[in-house]
Amino acid sequence: MVLILSLAVCQGIGVAILLLFLGDFFSTFFYHVPEHIFGKFHSLVHHSNNRSFLHYAVLTRNPLVLIDGLLGALPYFMFIPWLWQMSPWGSILGLLLGELHVIWRHGSAMNWKTHPQLLKLCNYLQITTPERHWLHHQDARVAFGDIFNFFDPPAQWWLKQLTLIKYGLKTSNQS
């Protein structure tokens, strides 16, 4: 009985981590980076001069904020039907951890300082901290990866490729 319970716990934790990994990957490469190049939607909501998380995410009644949030979260939700079959509670745990991370990483707008030991652990595990996410708010071309820092180098490459495509399309349309 204990073995079955511990296997279920391990499976649930694995599902939660897989959900966070897959959601972050698809959100970064299929929404976030392309939106920085081809869209204005995310930049208006998330990178404008008035970028207070509390103002935008909690107090505003601007529907753009909700749409941007839903588009960013959609890659996490699209895996729920598949992952739910493996572990319903692991799927719920992954979504909860993802939402808590969104709230935590936007603490930078409130001058949040991560405890040095937690900062060290997050850096070791390649988990985005509020300080790192603030770098992305200050310069939208750096520090990609909603949850995991290791998505930043390939996201930087993807950003350059999409920029070349965008300017190639503009040049061909002007001819």
N, C-alpha and C positions, 0 to 999 in steps of 0.2 A: 504494500500500500504506500509506504514512504517513497519507494523507488518510482512508482507511477506518479505520485504527487511531484517529486523533484523533476521528473522528466517533463511534466506539464508546465512547471515553473520555468524551466530552461527553455522550453519551446515558446512559451509566452514572451519571455525576455528577448529571445531571438527574433520573434515576429515583430516586436516593438522596434528593435534596432533595424531590422530589414525595412520596415515601413518608413522610418526616419531617413535611412540611406536612399531608398528608391524615390521617396517624395522629394528629398533635397536635390537629388540628381536631375529628375525630370523638371522640377521647378526652376532650377538654375539654368539648365541648358535649353529648355523648350519654352520657358516663359520669361524669366528674369533677364538673362543676357539678350535674347532677341528683342525684348521690350525696350531695353536701353538703346538699341540701334535703330529699330524700325518704328517704335511707338513713342508716344509722349505721355501716355496714360500713367504708367508707373512713376516716371520721373516727376510729373506734376504732383502726384500724391505723396510720394515717398522722399523725393529729393529737392523739393522746392525750398525757398528760404524759410518759410514757416513750416518746419518739419517736426514739430513737437508731436511725439507719439501720443501723448495724452490728448492733445487737441485733435489730431487726425483720427486716431483709432477709437477714441472713446466719446469725445464730446461733440464732434462734428456730425451734422446730419447730411453731409455730402455723400450722395450715392456712389460717387467715383471711388471713395475709400472702401466701401463694402465690395464693389466689383473688383478692385485691385486685390483686396484680401482674399476674395473667393478664387480669383484666377491663380493667385500664388499658392492657395491651399488645395486646389483641384488635383494636382499631381499626388498629393498625399491621400486624398479620398478615393482616387481611382483604383488604388490597390486594395481597398478594404474588402470588396467581395471575395477576392482570392485569398487574402491573408486571414479573413474571418474564418474560413474553413479550417485553417491550421490552428488558430487560437483566437477566439473572440475577445478574451480579456487582454491578450497581447496586442490586438488591434486597437482596443480602447486605450491601453497604456501608451502605445505609440502616439496616438492622437493627442492624448493629454500632455505627454512630454513635449510634443511638438508645439502645442499651444503655450505651455508654460515657458518654453524656450523663446517663443516670439515675444512674450511679455518681458522676460528677463533681458533679452538682448537689446530691447529698446529702452532699457533703464539708462542707457548712455545719455539719452536726451535730458535726463534728470541728474546728470553728473554722478552717475553710479560708479563706484570703485569696487571691483571684484576683489575679494580677499586674496592676498598673495598666494596662499596655498591652493585655493581653488583655481586661481589663474594659472598656476604652474601645472595643475592636473589637467585643466582644459587645453592648455597648449600642448601637453604631452599627448592627449587623446585627439587633438585636432578638432576641438569643439569651439565654435564661434562664441566669443565672449562679447559683452556689451561694448567694451573698448575697441575690439576689432570691428564690430559692426558699425561703430561710430566712424571708423575710417572710411567705410563704404558710403555713409551719409555725407561725409565731407568731400569725397571724390568718388563719384559713381563708377569710375573705371577700375577700382581696386577692391580687394577684400570680398570677393564673391563667395557664395556658399552660405545658405541660411543657417545651417546647423553644423556642417563640417567644413573646416578650412581647406582640407586637401582637394576640394573641388575648385579652389581658386586658380591654380596654374592651368588646368585645361580650360577653365572658363575664360581666362585671359587670352588664350589661343583662339577660342571660339569667338570672343569679342572682336579680335583682329580680323578673323575670317569673315564674319558678318559685316564688319565695317567695309572691307574690300568689296564684298558683294553689293552693299548699298551704294557705294560710290560708282561701282561698275554699272549698276542699273541706272543711276542718274546720268552717267556719261552716255550710255546707249540711248536713253530717252531724249537727250538733248541733240543727238545727231539727226 
